[in-house]
């Protein structure tokens, strides 16, 4: 009888142990069950909102040469620059909002120093470009140093680049600036610059990276938007406001 009683106790104890292990496994399964979390919506506006690419016939080339790429490639860009110096404007714009969709392909051959003697590689935008001596620049410098630099060139009595050379440049100090990584070859980007009242803001891929207050001398400039490159091979499209009519500031 004692042996039978001990066996019954052992059987009962084993059953309780199995039940407790089953509950533990069930609890562990529910904890490990994956939870689906939806990603929060992005707060950044589209980098080209309100802008559209312009055809080659609306681009007035003032220096250099633009090639039309046979097949759109590299982020949808249609035009190419292979020369060391390129300058162009879009006459039917006010010059207060302009974008550049581009891909940098490397350094040109040859490399031509600027009028100051510096060998600089850069891609950027022109705002209120009255002429070659009176213009606001927002440039993405590639080398020798990387980052966004804004300056304006003001020479009221001179209007041809041969007259003013590199005279009249003033660098605008930012009140906000975000450091940028060095531009990588073959990587597409969208750069945009806008003037609202006396504030110029520069965006890269929809993110604000530079902002500053323009001096009174810069705000007196009137002219269209455009683009500029120095010693940079690029594929690009210039982007201007969709509702752009005749240049109201000219």
VMD Tcl script that draws the C-alpha trace (Angstrom):
set ca {
  {0.00 0.00 0.00}
  {2.81 2.35 0.87}
  {4.45 1.63 -2.51}
  {1.19 2.26 -4.36}
  {0.70 5.51 -2.50}
  {4.21 6.69 -3.37}
  {3.63 5.86 -7.04}
  {0.40 7.85 -7.09}
  {2.16 10.84 -5.58}
  {4.94 10.62 -8.16}
  {2.43 10.42 -11.03}
  {0.49 13.40 -9.67}
  {3.70 15.43 -9.24}
  {4.81 14.65 -12.85}
  {1.45 15.79 -14.20}
  {1.64 19.08 -12.37}
  {5.19 19.62 -13.66}
  {4.14 19.01 -17.30}
  {1.22 21.44 -16.96}
  {3.47 24.14 -15.50}
  {6.02 23.74 -18.35}
  {3.23 24.03 -20.93}
  {2.03 27.32 -19.43}
  {5.59 28.63 -19.40}
  {6.11 27.85 -23.11}
  {2.81 29.48 -23.97}
  {3.79 32.61 -22.09}
  {7.19 32.69 -23.83}
  {5.57 32.39 -27.28}
  {3.28 35.36 -26.64}
  {6.21 37.53 -25.56}
  {8.28 36.65 -28.64}
  {5.39 37.33 -31.05}
  {6.50 40.19 -33.39}
  {4.88 43.58 -33.01}
  {4.25 45.61 -36.19}
  {5.02 49.34 -35.79}
  {4.22 51.71 -38.66}
  {6.97 54.20 -39.56}
  {6.17 57.86 -38.76}
  {5.50 60.07 -41.79}
  {8.38 62.25 -42.97}
  {8.10 65.96 -42.22}
  {10.35 67.04 -45.08}
  {8.67 68.60 -48.15}
  {9.62 67.30 -51.61}
  {12.92 68.97 -52.60}
  {11.49 70.07 -55.97}
  {8.00 71.11 -54.83}
  {6.70 73.91 -57.08}
  {9.65 73.61 -59.48}
  {9.98 72.11 -62.95}
  {12.98 71.41 -65.21}
  {13.47 73.81 -68.10}
  {14.34 72.76 -71.67}
  {17.68 73.66 -73.18}
  {16.19 76.42 -75.32}
  {15.21 78.33 -72.14}
  {18.76 78.19 -70.82}
  {20.91 81.16 -71.84}
  {24.52 80.01 -71.76}
  {26.86 82.90 -70.96}
  {30.06 80.86 -70.66}
  {30.99 77.26 -71.43}
  {28.95 74.60 -73.21}
  {26.01 72.35 -72.32}
  {25.59 68.93 -73.91}
  {22.19 67.30 -74.34}
  {22.31 63.69 -73.17}
  {20.59 61.36 -75.63}
  {18.92 59.29 -72.93}
  {17.86 60.58 -69.54}
  {20.00 58.96 -66.87}
  {21.59 59.57 -63.47}
  {18.51 60.62 -61.56}
  {16.57 61.77 -64.63}
  {19.01 64.49 -65.68}
  {19.20 65.35 -69.37}
  {22.13 67.73 -69.78}
  {25.86 67.44 -69.29}
  {28.82 69.72 -68.54}
  {32.37 68.64 -69.31}
  {34.11 72.04 -69.50}
  {36.01 73.73 -66.62}
  {33.85 76.86 -66.55}
  {30.10 76.92 -67.07}
  {27.70 79.82 -66.54}
  {24.03 80.02 -67.54}
  {20.78 81.78 -66.62}
  {17.09 81.30 -67.31}
  {15.93 84.76 -68.44}
  {12.21 84.17 -67.78}
  {12.61 83.90 -64.02}
  {12.58 86.33 -61.11}
  {15.73 84.93 -59.53}
  {14.30 84.28 -56.05}
  {13.80 80.50 -56.25}
  {15.88 78.00 -58.20}
  {16.90 74.37 -57.97}
  {19.48 72.06 -59.51}
  {19.05 68.32 -59.88}
  {22.54 67.02 -60.55}
  {25.08 64.24 -60.32}
  {28.77 65.04 -59.99}
  {30.97 62.80 -62.13}
  {34.41 64.09 -61.16}
  {36.99 66.71 -62.07}
  {37.28 68.23 -65.53}
  {40.37 67.91 -67.69}
  {41.89 70.45 -67.75}
  {41.38 72.25 -64.44}
  {41.34 76.05 -64.70}
  {41.99 78.22 -61.62}
  {39.53 80.96 -60.68}
  {40.45 84.60 -61.28}
  {41.81 84.64 -57.73}
  {44.24 81.84 -58.64}
  {42.49 79.23 -56.46}
  {41.85 75.82 -58.05}
  {38.33 75.17 -56.83}
  {35.74 72.53 -57.73}
  {32.14 73.57 -57.15}
  {28.56 73.36 -58.37}
  {25.90 75.90 -57.53}
  {23.10 78.35 -58.17}
  {22.80 81.97 -59.25}
  {20.06 84.22 -57.88}
  {19.12 87.71 -59.11}
  {21.86 87.46 -61.71}
  {21.83 90.91 -63.26}
  {25.09 90.17 -65.11}
  {28.55 88.69 -64.62}
  {29.52 91.43 -62.14}
  {26.31 91.63 -60.10}
  {24.87 88.34 -58.83}
  {24.16 86.23 -55.72}
  {25.77 82.77 -55.55}
  {24.86 79.72 -53.46}
  {27.65 77.23 -54.15}
  {28.24 73.64 -53.09}
  {32.01 73.47 -52.85}
  {33.60 70.10 -53.49}
  {37.33 70.84 -53.11}
  {39.64 71.94 -51.62}
  {37.04 72.29 -48.81}
  {33.50 70.91 -48.74}
  {30.25 72.68 -47.84}
  {27.78 75.41 -48.80}
  {29.10 78.94 -49.31}
  {26.91 81.96 -50.12}
  {28.35 85.17 -51.48}
  {27.32 88.00 -53.73}
  {29.20 90.02 -56.31}
  {28.37 93.72 -56.50}
  {29.95 96.10 -59.00}
  {27.35 98.79 -59.83}
  {29.43 100.43 -62.57}
  {30.65 97.22 -64.25}
  {28.65 94.57 -66.08}
  {31.08 92.31 -67.97}
  {33.22 89.68 -66.24}
  {36.26 91.02 -68.05}
  {35.68 94.41 -66.39}
  {35.21 93.32 -62.77}
  {37.26 90.09 -62.66}
  {37.01 88.72 -59.13}
  {36.28 92.14 -57.61}
  {33.24 92.93 -55.52}
  {32.77 89.54 -53.80}
  {31.32 89.55 -50.29}
  {30.72 86.35 -48.32}
  {27.41 86.14 -46.42}
  {27.67 84.72 -42.92}
  {25.05 82.09 -42.06}
  {22.83 82.26 -39.01}
  {22.32 78.52 -39.43}
  {24.52 75.99 -41.20}
  {24.50 72.19 -41.33}
  {27.81 70.50 -42.25}
  {27.73 68.36 -45.38}
  {29.64 65.23 -46.24}
  {32.07 65.51 -49.13}
  {30.21 65.14 -52.42}
  {30.52 61.61 -53.81}
  {30.94 60.83 -57.51}
  {27.86 59.33 -59.15}
  {25.51 60.24 -56.29}
  {22.42 62.27 -57.35}
  {21.32 65.32 -55.35}
  {18.87 68.21 -55.50}
  {20.09 71.64 -54.38}
  {17.65 74.52 -53.96}
  {18.03 78.18 -52.96}
  {15.20 80.57 -52.07}
  {14.99 84.22 -51.09}
  {12.10 85.22 -48.81}
  {12.20 88.92 -47.90}
  {15.85 89.36 -46.82}
  {16.52 85.70 -45.91}
  {18.23 83.22 -48.23}
  {17.79 79.52 -47.47}
  {19.63 76.65 -49.12}
  {18.26 73.11 -49.16}
  {19.99 69.86 -50.12}
  {17.71 66.89 -50.86}
  {14.84 68.62 -49.06}
  {16.82 69.41 -45.91}
  {17.67 72.95 -44.81}
  {21.46 73.18 -44.67}
  {22.17 76.93 -44.80}
  {20.27 80.10 -43.89}
  {21.35 83.70 -43.62}
  {20.25 87.32 -43.91}
  {21.29 89.05 -47.13}
  {22.87 92.51 -46.81}
  {21.08 95.53 -48.27}
  {23.53 95.70 -51.21}
  {22.67 92.16 -52.24}
  {18.93 92.83 -52.02}
  {19.19 95.67 -54.55}
  {20.15 93.17 -57.26}
  {17.54 92.34 -59.89}
  {17.86 89.54 -62.42}
  {17.05 85.92 -63.28}
  {18.07 82.59 -61.76}
  {20.80 80.38 -63.13}
  {23.62 77.96 -62.39}
  {27.40 77.78 -62.33}
  {30.11 75.12 -62.23}
  {33.88 75.29 -61.84}
  {36.08 72.32 -62.79}
  {33.18 69.91 -62.23}
  {31.80 67.33 -64.64}
  {28.06 67.02 -64.01}
  {24.78 65.77 -65.38}
  {22.01 68.19 -64.46}
  {18.64 69.85 -64.93}
  {17.91 73.42 -63.86}
  {14.62 73.73 -61.96}
  {12.55 76.92 -61.87}
  {9.10 77.82 -60.49}
  {6.22 76.46 -62.58}
  {4.47 79.80 -62.67}
  {7.56 81.67 -63.86}
  {6.67 84.34 -66.33}
  {8.76 87.26 -67.54}
  {11.43 88.44 -65.16}
  {9.49 90.86 -62.97}
  {12.67 92.12 -61.30}
  {14.46 93.16 -64.48}
}
mol new
graphics top color blue
foreach p $ca { graphics top sphere $p radius 0.5 }
foreach p [lrange $ca 0 end-1] q [lrange $ca 1 end] { graphics top cylinder $p $q radius 0.2 }
display resetview
